[in-house]
């Protein structure tokens, strides 16, 4: 059974030059990162997702984080305007992929900025992180685009964190897992379950009871299992050195 389509982009040879904002830079093993990315793709495929390749962007160190360049809602693809100018050349390759997939395409226009990592969709509610990469104008444009699909967009102020989904994500039943010190949890308008691992709030529902999460959060994996879900664990340690986390299939 195919659950949906996951957009992926193979890591650039320049991955180790990727941006870091809230952590200290450390050495990235690009060869190991490539193996980890392949295992991530396999995990998605085994969970029933169709994996669609976005053309590589060798000149863009952060291009593997393809989720930041597009927000997909039903049959609509909202091409983003990343908050880091260095990342904007990544968008045309993503645009080609979503057009080939037959999606309707709109975009965030200048001067607004929006990163896909700041967008958390839960049912008809869409939370948008307001931090260093997504601004008020970008969030307002996203609100207008997603209103055509019956979605309600709620802004969430962030603290010392790159993206909203680095601070909070949701289990299949809608339970929010969060690091409360990184965001204004009152803006979420629903209870959150605090986790005690830095990467423990990074989960992705894959369908049925399957939940994708990083190998660096074993206590959260145990919690997910105790709650009745099945953890799908992937090692993304090289990407965590660049503030990366498991991402949502498009």
C-alpha positions in Angstrom: 0.0 0.0 0.0 1.3 3.4 -0.9 0.7 6.0 1.8 1.9 9.0 -0.1 5.0 10.5 -1.7 8.1 11.5 0.2 10.4 14.0 -1.5 14.1 13.3 -0.9 17.3 14.9 -2.1 20.7 13.3 -1.9 23.3 15.1 0.1 25.7 17.4 -1.6 29.4 16.8 -1.6 29.5 20.2 0.2 27.2 19.0 3.0 29.9 19.7 5.7 29.7 23.4 4.8 26.0 23.5 5.8 24.7 26.4 7.9 24.7 26.1 11.7 22.9 28.7 13.9 22.3 27.6 17.5 25.0 24.9 17.9 28.8 24.8 17.5 30.1 23.5 14.2 31.6 20.0 14.3 33.1 17.8 11.6 30.5 16.1 9.3 31.4 12.7 7.8 29.9 13.1 4.3 30.4 9.4 3.4 28.6 8.3 6.6 25.9 10.9 5.9 25.2 9.3 2.5 24.8 5.9 4.1 22.4 7.4 6.7 20.4 9.1 4.0 20.1 5.8 2.0 18.9 4.0 5.2 16.3 6.8 5.8 15.0 6.4 2.2 14.7 2.6 2.7 12.8 3.2 6.0 10.3 5.4 4.2 9.9 2.9 1.4 9.4 0.0 3.8 6.8 2.0 5.6 4.8 2.2 2.3 5.9 5.6 1.0 6.7 6.3 -2.6 10.1 8.0 -2.6 10.5 10.7 -5.2 13.9 12.1 -5.9 14.5 15.9 -6.2 17.4 16.6 -8.6 20.7 17.0 -6.6 21.9 20.6 -6.0 25.6 20.1 -5.5 26.3 23.8 -5.2 24.0 24.0 -2.1 25.4 22.5 1.1 22.0 22.3 2.8 20.0 21.0 -0.1 19.5 17.6 1.5 17.0 19.3 3.8 14.4 19.5 1.0 11.5 19.9 3.3 12.5 23.5 3.9 11.8 24.4 0.3 8.1 23.3 0.0 5.0 22.9 2.1 2.5 20.3 0.6 -1.1 20.4 1.7 -3.4 18.0 -0.2 -2.8 18.8 -3.9 -1.2 22.2 -3.2 2.6 22.8 -3.1 3.6 26.1 -1.6 7.2 26.8 -2.7 9.0 28.6 0.1 11.4 31.5 0.2 14.0 30.3 2.7 15.0 32.7 5.4 18.7 32.1 4.7 19.5 33.7 1.3 22.1 30.9 0.6 19.3 28.4 0.5 17.1 30.0 -2.1 18.8 28.4 -5.1 17.5 25.1 -3.8 13.9 25.9 -4.7 13.8 25.5 -8.5 14.8 21.8 -8.3 11.9 21.3 -5.8 9.5 23.2 -8.0 10.4 20.9 -10.9 9.7 17.8 -8.8 6.3 18.9 -7.5 5.2 20.1 -10.9 6.1 16.6 -12.3 4.0 15.1 -9.5 1.0 17.1 -10.8 0.6 19.4 -7.8 -0.8 22.9 -8.0 2.0 25.3 -7.3 2.0 28.6 -5.5 4.9 30.4 -3.8 5.9 32.7 -1.0 6.9 36.0 -2.6 9.5 38.6 -1.5 10.0 40.1 0.9 8.3 37.3 2.9 10.4 34.4 4.2 9.3 30.9 5.1 11.1 27.6 5.8 9.2 24.4 5.6 10.8 23.2 8.8 8.7 25.9 10.6 5.4 24.3 9.4 3.7 21.6 11.5 0.4 20.3 10.0 -2.0 18.5 12.4 -5.3 17.8 10.8 -6.9 21.1 9.7 -4.5 23.1 12.0 -1.2 24.4 10.8 1.3 25.8 13.3 4.0 28.1 11.9 7.1 28.9 13.9 8.1 32.5 14.0 11.9 32.7 14.5 15.0 33.4 12.6 13.9 31.8 9.3 10.2 32.6 8.9 8.8 36.1 9.3 5.3 37.6 9.6 4.9 38.3 5.9 5.8 34.7 5.0 3.4 33.3 7.6 0.6 35.6 6.3 1.1 34.4 2.7 1.0 30.8 3.9 -2.2 31.4 5.8 -3.8 32.8 2.6 -2.6 29.9 0.5 -3.7 27.2 2.9 -7.1 28.9 3.5 -8.0 27.6 0.0 -7.6 24.1 1.5 -9.6 24.8 4.6 -6.6 25.0 7.0 -6.2 27.4 9.9 -2.7 28.8 10.4 -1.5 29.6 14.0 1.8 31.4 14.6 4.1 30.1 17.3 6.9 32.3 18.7 10.2 30.4 18.9 13.2 30.9 21.2 16.7 29.6 20.7 15.9 27.0 18.0 16.3 26.9 14.2 12.8 25.6 13.3 9.4 24.9 14.9 9.7 21.2 14.2 13.0 21.1 16.0 11.0 22.0 19.1 7.6 20.2 18.7 6.0 17.5 16.6 3.0 15.3 16.9 2.3 11.6 17.3 -0.4 9.9 15.1 -3.1 10.7 17.7 -2.2 14.3 17.8 -0.3 14.2 21.0 2.4 17.0 20.9 5.9 16.1 22.0 7.9 19.2 22.8 10.9 20.8 24.4 8.9 23.6 26.2 11.9 25.8 26.8 12.3 26.4 23.0 8.9 27.8 22.2 5.8 29.5 23.5 3.7 26.4 24.3 0.6 28.5 25.0 0.4 29.4 21.3 -0.2 25.7 20.5 -3.6 25.9 22.2 -3.4 22.3 23.4 -1.5 20.3 26.0 2.0 19.2 25.2 4.0 16.3 26.6 7.5 17.3 27.5 10.4 15.1 26.5 13.8 14.9 28.2 16.0 14.3 25.1 17.1 17.1 22.8 16.0 15.2 19.7 13.0 13.5 21.5 10.5 15.9 20.1 11.4 15.1 16.5 8.8 12.4 15.4 7.1 11.8 12.1 3.9 9.7 11.8 4.3 7.4 8.8 0.8 5.9 8.8 -1.1 3.5 11.0 0.9 3.2 14.2 4.4 3.8 12.7 6.4 6.7 14.0 9.8 7.7 12.6 12.3 9.1 15.0 16.1 9.4 15.5 18.4 6.9 17.1 19.6 9.6 19.3 16.4 9.6 21.3 16.1 6.1 22.8 14.0 7.1 25.8 11.5 8.8 23.5 11.4 5.6 21.4 10.5 3.7 24.5 7.8 6.2 25.4 6.4 6.0 21.9 6.2 2.2 22.2 4.6 2.4 25.6 1.9 4.7 24.1 1.1 1.9 21.7 2.9 3.1 18.6 5.7 1.3 16.6 9.0 3.2 16.5 10.9 3.3 13.2 14.4 4.3 14.2 16.9 5.9 11.9 20.5 7.1 12.6 20.8 10.7 11.4 23.8 11.7 13.6 25.7 13.5 10.8 22.6 15.6 10.0 22.1 16.5 13.6 25.5 18.2 13.5 23.8 20.6 11.1 20.6 21.1 13.2 18.8 18.5 11.0 16.1 16.2 12.2 13.7 13.6 10.8 11.4 15.3 8.3 7.8 14.9 7.2 7.2 13.1 3.9 5.5 15.5 1.5 
